[in-house]
Amino acid sequence: MDMNQLYHPGEIVYVILRNPHAQNVANVQQAAVVKNPENPSQLALFLHENYYPLTEEFAVYPTEGEAEAAYQEAFGVSDIEGFYG
């Protein structure tokens, strides 16, 4: 599936990110879909002042509710309000 066909520049999405230093730590973050500045024919996620190519490596959800449900399913946490940045 081509992620670049699912989303459009300007959309706000939600991603589940793992902490690279502690694999058992993850949270849901809001990100913007933008044109990739290094390859304008592709899309990127703008997150934490950085651009990340929009690929299947990211767990991307169109709504906060979908991201919350996926987070709960993956990590078994019933109350994740404190995890949003």
N, C-alpha and C positions, 0 to 999 in steps of 0.2 A: 504494500500500500504506500503510495506517495503522499507523505505528510504535507507536501507543498500544494497539493490539490484540495486538502481538507480545510485549510485555513487561509485567511486573507490578511494583508497588512492592515494594522489598526485594531485587530481583534484582541481582546483581553482573554487570556486562558489561565488555567491553573495547572501547575506541575508538581509532582511529588519528587523531591530531591533528597538524596541520601548524602549524609555528611561524608566526605572522602576520607576523613580521619577516624570516623567511628561508624562502621557500616550498619550498626543497629540503631542509628539515629537518623531520622528522616523528618521532613515536614512538608507542608503544602505551601507553595509560594505562588503569588500572582505574577504573570509575565505578559509582555506585549509581543504580538506577532508583528515583525517588521521585515522589510527587505534586507537581505544579508548585505552588509556594506562591502564584503570581500567578493561577493558573487551576486549581483543584483537580480539575476534570473531565479535565484533561490530565496527562500524565506529563512528567518532566524528568530530565535526567542531573545528578547532583551530582558535581562534579569540581573539584578545586582550590578548595574552599570556595565555589564558585559553582553556581548552577542554570542549566542550559541546556535549553530546550524540546527534547523528544525528537522530532526530525524526521529526514527523510532526508538532511539536510545533514551528518549525522555518519555515519561508517563504524562501525557498531555490530556487535559480534560476541558471541555468547553464551559463548564459551570463549576462553581465552588462546591455545590452539592454533590456532583459526580466525583470530584476529587476527594471530598470528605468520605464518601462511601467506599471508594477504592482504598483510601488510607486505612479506614477501619477494617476492611477485609484483609488487607495485607499485614497490618501491624497489630490487629486485635485491640485497638484502643477505642474506648467508647466515648471519651470526652477529649476532643482534640483542639478545643478553642484556644488553648495557650500555645499552640504550635504555629500559628500564622505570623508571618513577618511583615 
